[in-house]
Amino acid sequence: MPCYSFQGLVPVVHPSSFVHPLAALIGDVIIGPGCFIAPGASLRGDFGRIIVEGDSSIQDNCALHSSPGADCIVKRGATVGHCAVLHGCVVEENALIGISAVVLDHAVIGAESLVAALALVKNDVIVPPRSLVAGNPARIIKQFEPWQITWRNDGDGEYQRLAHEMLLGCVEVSPLPQAEPDRARMRSNAIPVRLHGPAARARERRAAAQSGEQPS
């Protein structure tokens, strides 16, 4: 992977985490255990520290950066969706940042909250735990019930499993000129995160079975 020391600070990656070779780590970056860092992610710790705690997922083309006096911290079990931007903010435990959302300096996203796709969370905004926030600028839409939090990564999350599988079996190859007959499909029990509909109900049932919490 592109990994660069800056001002004598070398990025740190726990050996149980998967960082794709096309992700970039620069300077004061610390990645904890069981994390998944996807292709195109840029973690640039040149003005401050970036911490990605254990079991977190930083997906394709995300940008994480710090401001002087405002470290970028992604706490345990959080998920940061494709193309999201985190700038000098804190994402608390098991929060989910949606695709192409932006969270700015000194904002705090509360534990188990969900920031909707394309939302803009402005500087200094404090989002309470278990909140749904959406819009530009983002506002709180509602509070979640405990059984609605289906995106926790508590030891066996989808991206935790993917990180383990990628460490064992992601190998650079040359492409085939054409698809082989009876080409196999990927093996996965991942369910998309949805707030309504069959996928939402399937995730709620799975979360309830794992935690013992039942929908009201």
C-alpha positions as CSV (number, residue, x, y, z in Angstrom):
1,M,0.0,0.0,0.0
2,P,1.2,3.6,-0.4
3,C,2.3,4.3,3.2
4,Y,4.4,7.4,4.0
5,S,6.2,8.7,7.0
6,F,5.9,12.4,7.6
7,Q,7.8,14.5,10.2
8,G,9.1,11.2,11.5
9,L,5.7,9.7,12.2
10,V,5.0,6.4,10.5
11,P,1.5,5.1,10.1
12,V,0.5,2.2,12.3
13,V,-1.7,-0.7,11.1
14,H,-2.7,-3.7,13.3
15,P,-1.8,-6.9,11.6
16,S,-5.4,-8.2,11.8
17,S,-6.6,-5.2,9.7
18,F,-6.9,-5.3,5.9
19,V,-5.7,-2.2,4.1
20,H,-6.1,-2.4,0.3
21,P,-2.9,-1.7,-1.7
22,L,-4.7,1.2,-3.4
23,A,-5.5,3.0,-0.1
24,A,-3.0,5.7,1.1
25,L,-1.8,6.3,4.6
26,I,0.3,9.4,5.4
27,G,1.9,10.4,8.7
28,D,0.1,10.2,12.0
29,V,-2.4,7.5,11.2
30,I,-3.3,4.7,13.7
31,I,-5.5,1.8,12.6
32,G,-6.6,-0.7,15.2
33,P,-7.5,-4.4,14.9
34,G,-10.0,-6.0,12.6
35,C,-10.5,-2.9,10.4
36,F,-11.3,-2.8,6.6
37,I,-9.7,0.0,4.6
38,A,-11.0,-0.1,1.0
39,P,-9.4,0.9,-2.3
40,G,-9.0,4.6,-2.9
41,A,-9.3,5.6,0.8
42,S,-7.0,8.4,1.8
43,L,-6.0,8.8,5.4
44,R,-3.7,11.9,5.6
45,G,-2.4,12.6,9.1
46,D,-0.3,15.7,8.3
47,F,-2.0,18.4,10.3
48,G,-3.2,16.1,13.1
49,R,-3.8,12.6,14.1
50,I,-6.2,10.1,12.5
51,I,-7.3,7.1,14.6
52,V,-9.5,4.3,13.3
53,E,-10.3,2.1,16.2
54,G,-10.9,-1.7,16.0
55,D,-13.6,-3.3,13.9
56,S,-14.2,-0.2,11.8
57,S,-14.8,0.0,8.0
58,I,-13.5,2.9,5.8
59,Q,-14.9,2.2,2.4
60,D,-13.9,3.1,-1.2
61,N,-12.6,6.7,-1.9
62,C,-13.2,8.0,1.6
63,A,-11.1,11.0,2.7
64,L,-10.0,11.3,6.3
65,H,-8.1,14.4,7.3
66,S,-7.4,16.4,10.5
67,S,-7.2,20.1,11.3
68,P,-4.7,21.5,13.7
69,G,-6.3,20.9,17.1
70,A,-9.0,18.7,15.6
71,D,-8.0,15.0,15.3
72,C,-10.1,12.7,13.1
73,I,-11.3,9.8,15.2
74,V,-13.4,6.9,14.1
75,K,-14.3,4.8,17.2
76,R,-14.8,1.1,17.5
77,G,-17.2,-0.6,15.1
78,A,-18.0,2.5,13.0
79,T,-18.8,2.2,9.3
80,V,-17.8,5.0,6.9
81,G,-19.6,4.6,3.5
82,H,-18.1,5.1,0.1
83,C,-16.8,8.6,-0.8
84,A,-17.5,10.0,2.6
85,V,-15.4,12.9,3.9
86,L,-14.4,13.1,7.6
87,H,-12.5,16.3,8.5
88,G,-11.3,16.8,12.1
89,C,-14.4,15.1,13.6
90,V,-15.3,12.3,15.9
91,V,-17.5,9.3,14.8
92,E,-18.5,7.4,17.9
93,E,-18.8,3.7,18.4
94,N,-21.0,1.7,15.9
95,A,-22.1,4.9,14.1
96,L,-22.7,4.7,10.3
97,I,-21.7,7.4,7.9
98,G,-23.6,7.2,4.6
99,I,-22.3,7.3,1.1
100,S,-20.8,10.7,0.1
101,A,-21.7,12.3,3.5
102,V,-19.4,15.1,4.8
103,V,-18.7,15.6,8.5
104,L,-16.7,18.8,9.4
105,D,-14.3,20.0,12.1
106,H,-15.2,19.4,15.8
107,A,-18.5,17.7,14.9
108,V,-19.3,14.6,16.9
109,I,-21.5,11.8,15.6
110,G,-23.1,10.0,18.5
111,A,-22.8,6.2,19.1
112,E,-25.1,4.0,16.9
113,S,-26.2,7.0,14.9
114,L,-26.8,7.0,11.1
115,V,-25.8,9.9,8.9
116,A,-27.7,9.6,5.7
117,A,-26.1,9.6,2.2
118,L,-25.1,13.1,0.9
119,A,-25.7,14.7,4.3
120,L,-23.5,17.7,5.4
121,V,-22.8,17.8,9.1
122,K,-21.4,21.3,9.8
123,N,-18.6,22.4,12.2
124,D,-19.2,21.9,15.9
125,V,-22.5,20.0,15.5
126,I,-23.1,17.4,18.3
127,V,-25.3,14.5,17.2
128,P,-26.8,12.6,20.1
129,P,-26.5,8.8,20.2
130,R,-29.0,6.7,18.1
131,S,-29.9,9.6,15.9
132,L,-30.8,9.6,12.2
133,V,-29.5,12.8,10.6
134,A,-30.0,13.9,7.0
135,G,-29.9,16.9,4.7
136,N,-27.7,19.8,3.8
137,P,-27.2,21.1,6.4
138,A,-27.9,17.9,8.3
139,R,-30.6,17.9,10.9
140,I,-31.9,15.3,13.3
141,I,-34.8,13.4,11.8
142,K,-35.6,10.9,14.6
143,Q,-34.2,8.7,17.3
144,F,-33.8,5.0,16.8
145,E,-35.0,2.3,19.1
146,P,-32.3,-0.1,20.3
147,W,-33.7,-3.0,18.1
148,Q,-33.4,-0.7,15.0
149,I,-29.6,-0.5,15.3
150,T,-28.7,-3.2,12.8
151,W,-25.2,-1.9,11.7
152,R,-23.3,-2.6,14.9
153,N,-19.9,-4.3,14.4
154,D,-19.6,-6.2,17.6
155,G,-17.1,-9.0,16.7
156,D,-18.8,-10.5,13.7
157,G,-19.9,-7.6,11.5
158,E,-20.0,-7.9,7.7
159,Y,-16.9,-5.8,7.2
160,Q,-15.0,-7.5,10.0
161,R,-15.5,-10.8,8.2
162,L,-14.5,-9.2,5.0
163,A,-11.3,-7.9,6.4
164,H,-10.4,-11.4,7.6
165,E,-11.3,-13.0,4.3
166,M,-9.3,-10.3,2.3
167,L,-6.2,-10.9,4.4
168,L,-6.4,-14.6,3.5
169,G,-7.5,-14.4,-0.1
170,C,-7.2,-11.0,-1.9
171,V,-4.4,-11.5,-4.5
172,E,-3.4,-9.3,-7.4
173,V,-3.9,-11.1,-10.7
174,S,-4.2,-10.4,-14.5
175,P,-7.7,-10.3,-15.8
176,L,-9.2,-13.1,-17.9
177,P,-10.0,-12.3,-21.5
178,Q,-13.6,-13.6,-21.0
179,A,-15.8,-15.1,-18.3
180,E,-15.4,-18.8,-17.8
181,P,-18.4,-21.1,-18.2
182,D,-20.5,-21.6,-15.0
183,R,-18.5,-18.8,-13.3
184,A,-19.0,-19.0,-9.5
185,R,-20.7,-16.2,-7.5
186,M,-19.3,-14.6,-4.4
187,R,-20.2,-16.2,-1.1
188,S,-21.7,-13.6,1.3
189,N,-24.5,-13.3,3.8
190,A,-24.4,-9.5,3.8
191,I,-27.7,-7.6,3.9
192,P,-27.9,-4.0,2.7
193,V,-28.6,-1.4,5.4
194,R,-32.1,-0.1,4.9
195,L,-34.5,1.7,7.2
196,H,-37.7,0.3,5.6
197,G,-38.7,-2.8,3.6
198,P,-37.6,-6.4,3.5
199,A,-33.9,-5.8,3.9
200,A,-34.6,-3.6,7.0
201,R,-36.7,-6.4,8.5
202,A,-34.2,-9.0,7.7
203,R,-31.4,-7.0,9.4
204,E,-33.6,-6.4,12.4
205,R,-34.4,-10.1,12.8
206,R,-30.7,-10.9,12.6
207,A,-29.7,-8.2,15.1
208,A,-32.4,-9.4,17.5
209,A,-31.2,-13.0,17.2
210,Q,-27.7,-11.9,18.0
211,S,-28.5,-9.6,20.9
212,G,-31.7,-11.0,22.4
213,E,-33.5,-7.6,21.9
214,Q,-36.8,-8.0,20.2
215,P,-38.7,-5.3,18.1
216,S,-41.5,-3.7,19.9
